[in-house]
Amino acid sequence: MLNLITDIEGVSVGNATDLKLGSGITVIVFDEPVTASGVVLGGAPGGRDTALLDPSMTVGAVDAFVLSGGSAFGLDAAGGVQAGLREVGRGFPVGDVKVPIVPQAILMDLLNGGDKDWGLQSPYREMGYQAFKAADKEQFALGTVGAGAGATTATFKGGLGSASAETSTGLKIAAIVAVNALGSATVGEGPHFWSAPFEQNGEFGGLGLPSPISQVDTHMRLKGMSTTATTIGAIVTDADLTKQEAHRLAIMAHDGFARGLLPAHLPLDGDTVFAASTGRKQRPDLPAFLELCHLATMVMARAIARGVYEATALPVVGAQQAWRDRYPDRVRSLKQGDIA
């Protein structure tokens, strides 16, 4: 396993990154339509085709998810991904027409110092198409790439993170997340991550938690640019789930937000989690589904810390400092295979 969401068979990830713009797109593409749902718990969300993910809605399967920077301008990205899917004949059949189903969530990264003077048309539709064409079934970069390119947090540069796990019955589950939180992924002003109890094999430095955690460490820390928020992500499993069960998995992944970020789900965050089941493995019984829910929380918390740990500062004036800029001596180089 690569400790990435592509550990789930049938899942590809593509990124499009523009460091001058200070923004980007991440697309999660499925080989075939997958059962999907999602949950929005932030107070200021932005999305496309998110209402159909409610378990009461008719369409039960999607072709791809899109995570995007650009705030509302970034919603153009799903159109580019739809264009790529249409090229290859994918989509929900409506008569003799196929309509690709591509739910999308956006984060606000318009005030991070990047050049947002793009003229009449935003670049996000074309970037969405580029991300789709770049989708790969194996390795993809983390940190300041894709939807994580322009991401920031209260204390350090945010970024794109991912993590995976396997249940005791052989089911796989994995998360991907663009960490652009109004709050912080780190404890106080130090290098430790709130996700530390769930870390596997030093994937974000192996520092553990500070001891003791002081009252000052738990004080609220928010971005100075308080409107540039929102953490968005997806949780995917190869277990055969219903739409209602996928919805529950998204809720559990939000618990990973609450364990990896302090605070999460604020009125100015648009925190959103998509969930999908490829159905390539067996249908879980109740104990197995409970274990999936448990792991959904942990892989999302781990992915959040990895997104910040792997990030590098944007090459723009006034860019936020990255974790590894302040703590270069604490960056751990993982050996091949030394992953969860």
N, C-alpha and C positions, 0 to 999 in steps of 0.2 A: 504494500500500500504506500502511496505517495503522500499521505496526510493531506489530500486535497479532495474537493468535491468530485473530481473526475475518477476517484476510486469507485464510484457508483457506475456500473456498466451501463452504457447507453447515454452517458452525459458528456457533453463537450462544453468548454469554456473559451470564449474569445474576448480579447480586450482591444480597445482602440484608445490611444493615449496622446494627448497634445499638451506637452509641458509648457509651451508658451501660453497657450490658452489657460492652463492650470485646471484642466478638466478631462473627463474621459467617459467611456462606456464599457460596461461588462455585460456580456450576453451568455446566458446558460441555455444551451440548445439540447433538446432531447431527440434521440434517434427516431422515436415514434411518439405520438401523443401520450401524455401521462396524466394520471389523476392528480388534480391540484386544488389547492385552496390557499388561503392567506389571511393574515390578521394585521390590522393597523391599530397601534396603541399610542402613537405620538399625537400631539394636539394640532400639528400643522403639516399634514401629509400632502403629497402630490403624487398622483398615479394615473395610470391608463388601464382600462379593462380590469380594474380591481373588484368592482361590484360583482362580476360574474363568478368570482371565487367563493362567494358565500355559499354554504352548503345547500341553501334553498333554491339556488339558481340552476337553470337547465343545463348549460354547457359544463361538462364535468372534466374535460381534458384540455391541456394546453400544449403548444408546440415549443415554446421558449419563454424564458423570463428575461427582462432587461432591468439592469441597475444602472442608473445614469446620474452624472453631474448635470449642472446647468439649470437647476431649479425648473420652473415651468417651461423654459425654453428647451430643456433636455427631453421633454416628452416627444419631440420629433424623432427621437432615436428608434422607438418601436416601429415607426414607419419604414425605416431602413432595414430593420430586421425582418419585417413582413415582406419587403421586396426580395430579400435573399431567400426566404422560405418559399415564396411564390415561384421563384426561379426554378426551384427543385421540386415543385409540384406538391408542396405541403399545404395543409389547411383543413378547416372544418367544412365538410361538404354542404353547400346550400344550392340545391338543384345541380346544375352543371358547373357551378363556381366553387372554388375552394378559398376559404378565408382563414389565413393563419391567425391563431389565437396567441397573443403575445402580451400578457400583463407586464406592466412596468411600474417601477417606483423611482422617484428622483430625490436627490439631495441638493441642498443649497450650497454652492461653492463659488458664488459670483463675486465675493469680496476678499478673495485670497491673494490678490496681487497679480493674477494672470491677466492677459490681454483679452478682454471680452468685447472689443470693438470689432465685431465680425460683419458689420454691414446689414443689409436687408434680411438675409436668410441666415438662421443659425446653422452651425456646422454639424449639429447632432444627428440629423437624418443620415448624412453620408458616413459619419462615424459609426452609427448603428450598423450600417451595411458592412463597413470594414470589419467591425468586431465579429459580425456573423461569419464573414469569409475567413476570419482568422481562427475560428473555433477549433480547438484541439481536444482530443480524448485523453491526453496524458498530462504533461507538465504545462503549467502556466505560471507567470510571475506573480508575486505578491508585493504589497507595499504601495508605492506611488505609481500605480498603473490602473488603467481602466477607470471604473467608477471611483476608485480610491485615489486617483491622481491629484485631485484638488481638495481632498478631505482634510479636515483639521479637527482637533479636540481642544478641551480647555487647557491642556498642559503640553501636548506634543502633536506633531504632524500625524494626522490619521492616514488610513490606507486600506487596501484590499487585503482581507485575510481569509483563510480557509482551514478546515480541519476535518478529520474523519475518524470513525470508530467502527467497531464490529461487536455485535451482541454475542451473548453466550450461545445462541442458537445459529450463528453464522449470518445474520442479517447485517447489512451495512447501512450506515447513516453518516451524512456529512453536511457541513455548512459552508456557505460563502457569505461574506459580509463586507460592505463598504462602510468604514467607521468614520463618521463625520459628526460625532456627538457634541451636543452642547456641554455635556459634562466631561468627565475624565475616565480614561481606562487605567490610570496609574494611581497609586496610593500617595496622597499628600503631594509633596514636591519631590519625591524620590523616584527611583527607577523601578520599583516593584509594581506588579500588575494585580489588579483586583481578581483576575482569573487564575492566580497562582495555584490555588488548591486543586485545580483540574488539569494542570499542565502535564504533558507527556514528553518524556525524553528531551527535556530542555528546549522545547520548540520555540519558546520566547525568552531564553536566557537562563532558565533554571534558578532564578533568584529566590523563589518562595515569597513569603510575606514578611514584612518587618515585624519584629517583636520587641516591645508591644506595639500595637496600632494605637496611636494617640488620638485624643479627641480632636486635635488640630487636623490630623490626617483625614478625618471624616467630615470636615467642614466642606460646604458646597463650593466647588470651583467651576466657574462657567467661562466660556469664551468672552473675550472683549468684544468680538464681533458677534453679538448675541443672536443675530438673525441667521447666521450661517450654519444651520444645524441639520440633523437627521441622519440616523443610521439605518441602512436598508440591507436586507439579505435574504437568503433562501436556505431552506433545509430540505434535503432530498434523501430518500431511502429506496432500497431495492425491494423492500417488503411489499406485499400486495395489500394496499389499504383502500378503504372507501374515501369518498370526498370528506365525509364527516370526520374520519380519523386523521386525514391530512390536516384538517382544520385544527384539531387538537394538537397535532405535532407543531404547527406554527405557534400556537399559544405557548407550548413548552419551550420553544426556541426563544420566545420573548423573555422567558425566565433567564435565559443565557445573557440577554441584554442587561437584565437587572443584576446579574452576578459579575458581569464584566465591565460595567459602566456605572459611575456614581456622579450625579443621578442619571436615570434613564427615563424615557417616556414623558418628557416635560412638555408644557404647552407650546413651546417653540420648536420641539422636535417633531419630525413626521415619521417616527420609527415604524417600520413596516417589515414583516417577514412573510415571504411566500413559502409554500410547502408543496412537495410533489412526491408521488410514489410511482416508480417505474414498473412495479408489479412483476419483476423478473424472478423474484424468490417467492417462497411460500407465504400464505396468509398467516400472520402471527396469531397465536391464541392470546388470551388476556394477559398472562404473565409476560409473554414476549413483547406485547404491545406496550406494557408498562415500562419495560426496559428500554424500548425505543424512545419513549417519552423522556425518560431519565437521561439518556445519552444525547437527546436533542438539546437539552439545556447545556450540557457540558461541552459538546462540540461547538456550539455557538459562542459560549464564553471563551473557549480556546481560540476560535477564529478571530474574535475581536482583539485579543491581545496580540496575536500574530500580525494583524493588520497594522497595528501601531509599531510593533517591534521591527517589522520589515520595511517600514516607510523611510524615505529619504526626503530632505527638504526640496521644495520646488526651486528651480533656478530663476527666481524672480526677486525683485527688490522687496524687502520686508517680509519674506516668506517665513512661516513658522518653523522653529527649530524641530528637528526630528529626534526621537529617543536615542538613536544611535549616534547622533552628533554630540549629544551631551555625555553619553556613556559608551564611547567606542571600545573601551577596554572590557566591557561586559557583553559584547556581542559574541555569541557562541556560534562557531562554524560547525554545522552538522555534517557528519560523514555520510556517504552514500548508504542508504538503508537505515540510518539512525533516526527513524521517525516512528510515530505511533502506527 
